[in-house]
Amino acid sequence: MTAVRMNLKIILTATVAAITLCAAAATGHQSAKRTKDMEKKNYYCEYCGHKFPSVQQLASATCPRHPDGPNRGRHKLYEGSEKSSYTCKYCGKKFPSIMVMVGGTCPYHPNGTNKGSHSPAL
């Protein structure tokens, strides 16, 4: 009976150790993946399309394409995700980047034909 108990204790100890190692490895992997994703995150201005490494830097600078006039307001955070192409919410045309998109006027802009820039859809 003692030998059986001893074997069970060894098996249980080995199982707990294996589970602990697996959990530590999984947590480390998830943590590393999360850190890697956070490092690569870029933030874009909805008005001019410039890319910033942090929201703080984006919000602290003035925007050359602000609707109130050049450098009369701050950049506006584009709240959509990073994509391979962006679609104008007014006309539906696709563009390779936000910067290219906002560089042209939109024929279906709410202010009138070609009286405003394209705007990225979320």
MDAnalysis code that builds the backbone (N, CA, C; Angstrom):
import MDAnalysis as mda
import numpy as np

u = mda.Universe.empty(366, n_residues=122, atom_resindex=np.repeat(np.arange(122), 3), trajectory=True)
u.add_TopologyAttr("name", ["N", "CA", "C"] * 122)
u.add_TopologyAttr("resid", np.arange(1, 123))
u.add_TopologyAttr("resname", ["MET", "THR", "ALA", "VAL", "ARG", "MET", "ASN", "LEU", "LYS", "ILE", "ILE", "LEU", "THR", "ALA", "THR", "VAL", "ALA", "ALA", "ILE", "THR", "LEU", "CYS", "ALA", "ALA", "ALA", "ALA", "THR", "GLY", "HIS", "GLN", "SER", "ALA", "LYS", "ARG", "THR", "LYS", "ASP", "MET", "GLU", "LYS", "LYS", "ASN", "TYR", "TYR", "CYS", "GLU", "TYR", "CYS", "GLY", "HIS", "LYS", "PHE", "PRO", "SER", "VAL", "GLN", "GLN", "LEU", "ALA", "SER", "ALA", "THR", "CYS", "PRO", "ARG", "HIS", "PRO", "ASP", "GLY", "PRO", "ASN", "ARG", "GLY", "ARG", "HIS", "LYS", "LEU", "TYR", "GLU", "GLY", "SER", "GLU", "LYS", "SER", "SER", "TYR", "THR", "CYS", "LYS", "TYR", "CYS", "GLY", "LYS", "LYS", "PHE", "PRO", "SER", "ILE", "MET", "VAL", "MET", "VAL", "GLY", "GLY", "THR", "CYS", "PRO", "TYR", "HIS", "PRO", "ASN", "GLY", "THR", "ASN", "LYS", "GLY", "SER", "HIS", "SER", "PRO", "ALA", "LEU"])
u.atoms.positions = np.array([
    [0.818, -1.188, 0.000],
    [0.000, 0.000, 0.000],
    [0.863, 1.253, 0.000],
    [1.969, 1.235, 0.717],
    [2.854, 2.378, 0.805],
    [3.502, 2.668, -0.548],
    [3.868, 1.616, -1.262],
    [4.492, 1.784, -2.578],
    [3.509, 2.417, -3.556],
    [2.257, 2.028, -3.486],
    [1.225, 2.595, -4.354],
    [1.045, 4.078, -4.057],
    [0.990, 4.412, -2.771],
    [0.857, 5.822, -2.375],
    [2.048, 6.640, -2.844],
    [3.229, 6.066, -2.723],
    [4.448, 6.752, -3.127],
    [4.430, 7.021, -4.629],
    [3.999, 6.032, -5.420],
    [3.906, 6.202, -6.871],
    [2.869, 7.271, -7.233],
    [1.740, 7.260, -6.561],
    [0.716, 8.270, -6.810],
    [1.231, 9.674, -6.485],
    [1.964, 9.797, -5.390],
    [2.510, 11.089, -4.993],
    [3.507, 11.582, -6.045],
    [4.339, 10.695, -6.564],
    [5.315, 11.064, -7.599],
    [4.592, 11.497, -8.878],
    [3.589, 10.724, -9.267],
    [2.822, 11.052, -10.472],
    [2.108, 12.391, -10.306],
    [1.509, 12.612, -9.160],
    [0.808, 13.869, -8.886],
    [1.772, 15.043, -8.904],
    [2.924, 14.896, -8.300],
    [3.926, 15.959, -8.279],
    [4.401, 16.277, -9.694],
    [4.638, 15.259, -10.491],
    [5.085, 15.454, -11.875],
    [4.005, 16.136, -12.698],
    [2.753, 15.765, -12.478],
    [1.636, 16.368, -13.198],
    [1.503, 17.848, -12.856],
    [1.574, 18.173, -11.575],
    [1.487, 19.572, -11.141],
    [2.637, 20.377, -11.737],
    [3.834, 19.825, -11.745],
    [4.996, 20.508, -12.310],
    [4.798, 20.751, -13.809],
    [4.277, 19.755, -14.509],
    [4.049, 19.895, -15.949],
    [2.995, 20.963, -16.233],
    [1.928, 20.966, -15.460],
    [0.874, 21.972, -15.637],
    [1.419, 23.367, -15.360],
    [2.214, 23.518, -14.313],
    [2.811, 24.801, -13.973],
    [3.714, 25.295, -15.094],
    [4.533, 24.403, -15.664],
    [5.407, 24.776, -16.763],
    [4.607, 25.196, -17.994],
    [3.562, 24.452, -18.301],
    [2.720, 24.789, -19.457],
    [2.039, 26.137, -19.265],
    [1.541, 26.376, -18.073],
    [0.868, 27.648, -17.786],
    [1.850, 28.802, -17.874],
    [3.050, 28.614, -17.353],
    [4.071, 29.667, -17.405],
    [4.475, 29.947, -18.846],
    [4.616, 28.904, -19.632],
    [4.995, 29.078, -21.034],
    [3.888, 29.789, -21.805],
    [2.649, 29.402, -21.557],
    [1.526, 30.039, -22.245],
    [1.402, 31.506, -21.848],
    [1.549, 31.805, -20.577],
    [1.463, 33.179, -20.107],
    [2.582, 34.010, -20.699],
    [3.786, 33.472, -20.726],
    [4.916, 34.179, -21.318],
    [4.701, 34.419, -22.788],
    [4.156, 33.453, -23.504],
    [3.876, 33.597, -24.933],
    [2.830, 34.668, -25.166],
    [1.750, 34.636, -24.391],
    [0.696, 35.640, -24.544],
    [1.222, 37.023, -24.200],
    [2.019, 37.126, -23.161],
    [2.583, 38.404, -22.751],
    [3.505, 38.947, -23.834],
    [4.338, 38.091, -24.394],
    [5.241, 38.522, -25.456],
    [4.458, 38.937, -26.691],
    [3.408, 38.187, -27.012],
    [2.585, 38.523, -28.172],
    [1.881, 39.858, -27.950],
    [1.339, 40.070, -26.755],
    [0.652, 41.308, -26.432],
    [1.619, 42.494, -26.526],
    [2.826, 42.331, -26.008],
    [3.834, 43.385, -26.057],
    [4.220, 43.673, -27.499],
    [4.378, 42.638, -28.302],
    [4.731, 42.811, -29.710],
    [3.631, 43.552, -30.447],
    [2.359, 43.205, -30.192],
    [1.237, 43.884, -30.826],
    [1.182, 45.347, -30.415],
    [1.457, 45.629, -29.149],
    [1.404, 47.000, -28.666],
    [2.532, 47.828, -29.271],
    [3.698, 47.223, -29.478],
    [4.824, 47.938, -30.046],
    [4.566, 48.332, -31.490],
    [3.857, 47.508, -32.235],
    [3.627, 47.759, -33.644],
    [2.424, 48.660, -33.902],
    [1.652, 48.978, -32.905],
    [0.430, 49.747, -33.096],
    [0.771, 51.158, -33.558],
    [0.114, 51.594, -34.597],
    [0.270, 52.948, -35.111],
    [-1.060, 53.678, -34.965],
    [-0.981, 54.973, -34.815],
    [-2.170, 55.801, -34.675],
    [-2.158, 56.827, -35.802],
    [-3.305, 57.010, -36.460],
    [-3.385, 57.873, -37.621],
    [-4.335, 59.046, -37.371],
    [-4.023, 60.172, -38.000],
    [-4.909, 61.334, -37.945],
    [-5.969, 61.169, -39.030],
    [-7.205, 61.394, -38.675],
    [-8.311, 61.258, -39.624],
    [-8.301, 62.382, -40.659],
    [-7.759, 63.535, -40.311],
    [-7.748, 64.681, -41.216],
    [-6.616, 64.653, -42.235],
    [-5.398, 64.285, -41.795],
    [-4.238, 64.351, -42.694],
    [-3.606, 62.996, -42.996],
    [-3.892, 61.977, -42.197],
    [-3.368, 60.641, -42.434],
    [-1.978, 60.387, -41.899],
    [-1.384, 61.351, -41.211],
    [-0.053, 61.136, -40.655],
    [-0.087, 60.045, -39.589],
    [1.011, 59.282, -39.522],
    [1.126, 58.166, -38.594],
    [1.922, 58.609, -37.370],
    [1.454, 58.209, -36.191],
    [2.114, 58.524, -34.931],
    [2.284, 57.252, -34.118],
    [3.361, 57.166, -33.318],
    [3.578, 55.976, -32.497],
    [2.727, 55.943, -31.228],
    [2.144, 57.093, -30.828],
    [1.302, 57.113, -29.630],
    [0.178, 58.131, -29.806],
    [-0.896, 57.924, -29.066],
    [-2.030, 58.854, -29.101],
    [-1.612, 60.205, -28.540],
    [-0.747, 60.192, -27.547],
    [-0.290, 61.434, -26.922],
    [0.417, 62.324, -27.942],
    [1.280, 61.756, -28.758],
    [1.970, 62.541, -29.771],
    [1.004, 63.042, -30.824],
    [0.043, 62.208, -31.213],
    [-0.954, 62.616, -32.198],
    [-1.766, 63.794, -31.683],
    [-2.247, 63.712, -30.467],
    [-3.127, 64.741, -29.912],
    [-2.405, 66.031, -29.548],
    [-1.088, 65.988, -29.424],
    [-0.370, 67.179, -28.990],
    [0.050, 68.088, -30.147],
    [-0.037, 67.618, -31.372],
    [0.423, 68.405, -32.516],
    [-0.746, 69.007, -33.296],
    [-0.484, 70.122, -33.978],
    [-1.512, 70.734, -34.818],
    [-1.517, 70.058, -36.181],
    [-2.668, 70.076, -36.824],
    [-2.868, 69.362, -38.083],
    [-2.896, 70.337, -39.266],
    [-2.095, 70.080, -40.306],
    [-2.095, 70.960, -41.482],
    [-3.362, 70.852, -42.331],
    [-4.169, 69.816, -42.115],
    [-5.408, 69.650, -42.884],
    [-6.658, 69.734, -41.993],
    [-6.560, 70.454, -40.889],
    [-7.697, 70.588, -39.978],
    [-8.834, 71.320, -40.684],
    [-10.103, 70.923, -40.448],
    [-11.247, 71.572, -41.110],
    [-11.366, 73.085, -40.830],
    [-10.879, 73.547, -39.676],
    [-10.941, 74.977, -39.362],
    [-9.852, 75.773, -40.066],
    [-8.914, 75.103, -40.688],
    [-7.819, 75.745, -41.390],
    [-6.499, 75.110, -40.997],
    [-5.461, 75.334, -41.817],
    [-4.160, 74.739, -41.523],
    [-3.629, 75.141, -40.152],
    [-3.292, 74.167, -39.357],
    [-2.721, 74.352, -38.023],
    [-3.605, 75.154, -37.065],
    [-4.900, 75.158, -37.285],
    [-5.835, 75.848, -36.376],
    [-6.515, 74.889, -35.413],
    [-6.134, 73.650, -35.468],
    [-6.683, 72.644, -34.561],
    [-5.748, 71.452, -34.502],
    [-6.026, 70.572, -33.595],
    [-5.173, 69.402, -33.380],
    [-5.603, 68.249, -34.285],
    [-4.700, 67.274, -34.405],
    [-5.012, 66.065, -35.165],
    [-6.203, 65.356, -34.518],
    [-6.964, 64.623, -35.322],
    [-8.085, 63.835, -34.810],
    [-7.739, 62.362, -34.987],
    [-7.891, 61.589, -33.933],
    [-7.570, 60.165, -33.964],
    [-8.537, 59.412, -34.866],
    [-7.986, 58.651, -35.818],
    [-8.781, 57.736, -36.622],
    [-9.008, 56.506, -35.765],
    [-10.262, 56.185, -35.467],
    [-10.576, 55.130, -34.504],
    [-10.792, 53.756, -35.128],
    [-10.630, 53.643, -36.428],
    [-10.741, 52.339, -37.075],
    [-9.446, 51.566, -36.954],
    [-9.432, 50.375, -37.489],
    [-8.234, 49.533, -37.416],
    [-7.327, 49.801, -38.623],
    [-6.088, 49.379, -38.496],
    [-5.131, 49.503, -39.588],
    [-5.511, 48.487, -40.660],
    [-5.581, 48.914, -41.924],
    [-6.055, 48.056, -43.011],
    [-5.121, 48.143, -44.202],
    [-5.299, 47.251, -45.157],
    [-4.504, 47.302, -46.385],
    [-5.077, 48.332, -47.353],
    [-6.372, 48.626, -47.246],
    [-6.986, 49.688, -48.045],
    [-8.114, 50.330, -47.230],
    [-8.362, 51.604, -47.516],
    [-9.367, 52.374, -46.784],
    [-10.445, 52.839, -47.755],
    [-11.680, 52.876, -47.285],
    [-12.817, 53.251, -48.105],
    [-13.368, 54.589, -47.652],
    [-13.685, 55.473, -48.615],
    [-14.292, 56.768, -48.294],
    [-15.736, 56.539, -47.863],
    [-16.121, 57.153, -46.740],
    [-17.481, 56.943, -46.239],
    [-18.522, 57.710, -47.041],
    [-18.106, 58.632, -47.902],
    [-19.054, 59.395, -48.704],
    [-19.271, 58.803, -50.097],
    [-18.185, 58.387, -50.757],
    [-18.327, 57.920, -52.140],
    [-18.021, 56.438, -52.337],
    [-17.373, 55.789, -51.361],
    [-17.085, 54.364, -51.460],
    [-15.813, 54.011, -52.200],
    [-15.063, 54.997, -52.658],
    [-13.819, 54.739, -53.380],
    [-12.759, 54.210, -52.415],
    [-11.915, 53.278, -52.885],
    [-10.872, 52.673, -52.036],
    [-9.528, 53.351, -52.290],
    [-8.737, 53.455, -51.210],
    [-7.426, 54.079, -51.261],
    [-6.425, 53.211, -50.488],
    [-5.131, 53.260, -50.863],
    [-4.129, 52.441, -50.172],
    [-3.752, 52.955, -48.781],
    [-3.984, 54.239, -48.498],
    [-3.675, 54.793, -47.181],
    [-4.596, 55.976, -46.894],
    [-4.675, 56.340, -45.633],
    [-5.500, 57.492, -45.251],
    [-4.902, 58.766, -45.828],
    [-3.577, 58.850, -45.855],
    [-2.912, 60.048, -46.360],
    [-3.261, 60.288, -47.829],
    [-3.278, 59.245, -48.623],
    [-3.649, 59.366, -50.033],
    [-5.126, 59.738, -50.135],
    [-5.946, 59.147, -49.299],
    [-7.387, 59.394, -49.331],
    [-7.723, 60.863, -49.086],
    [-7.191, 61.420, -48.025],
    [-7.576, 62.787, -47.654],
    [-6.902, 63.841, -48.531],
    [-5.993, 63.407, -49.402],
    [-5.328, 64.342, -50.315],
    [-6.217, 64.814, -51.448],
    [-7.309, 64.112, -51.714],
    [-8.201, 64.479, -52.809],
    [-9.571, 64.903, -52.321],
    [-10.274, 65.620, -53.166],
    [-11.631, 66.057, -52.810],
    [-12.643, 65.000, -53.233],
    [-13.743, 64.955, -52.496],
    [-14.767, 63.934, -52.726],
    [-15.968, 64.548, -53.460],
    [-16.406, 63.912, -54.551],
    [-17.559, 64.436, -55.288],
    [-18.882, 64.306, -54.522],
    [-18.914, 63.487, -53.487],
    [-20.146, 63.287, -52.716],
    [-20.042, 63.833, -51.293],
    [-19.148, 64.784, -51.073],
    [-18.954, 65.349, -49.733],
    [-20.219, 66.099, -49.305],
    [-20.589, 66.036, -48.010],
    [-21.802, 66.712, -47.522],
    [-21.791, 68.236, -47.701],
    [-20.631, 68.849, -47.769],
    [-20.558, 70.306, -47.978],
    [-20.792, 70.694, -49.425],
    [-20.822, 69.733, -50.324],
    [-21.034, 69.989, -51.743],
    [-19.999, 69.245, -52.565],
    [-20.247, 69.194, -53.879],
    [-19.358, 68.481, -54.777],
    [-17.952, 69.072, -54.728],
    [-16.972, 68.234, -54.384],
    [-15.562, 68.609, -54.302],
    [-15.288, 69.774, -53.335],
    [-16.121, 69.965, -52.331],
    [-15.912, 71.028, -51.348],
    [-15.375, 70.490, -50.034],
    [-14.904, 69.268, -50.043],
    [-14.312, 68.658, -48.859],
    [-13.553, 67.416, -49.237],
    [-12.699, 66.969, -48.348],
    [-11.879, 65.790, -48.605],
    [-12.652, 64.499, -48.381],
    [-12.103, 63.420, -48.953],
    [-12.611, 62.086, -48.645],
    [-12.433, 61.862, -47.149],
    [-13.244, 61.014, -46.566],
    [-13.146, 60.726, -45.139],
    [-13.188, 59.199, -44.955],
    [-12.270, 58.658, -44.144],
    [-12.219, 57.207, -43.988],
    [-13.403, 56.636, -43.215],
    [-13.947, 55.557, -43.715],
    [-14.996, 54.830, -43.012],
    [-14.331, 53.932, -41.987],
    [-15.029, 53.663, -40.886],
    [-14.478, 52.771, -39.865],
    [-14.586, 51.385, -40.357],
])
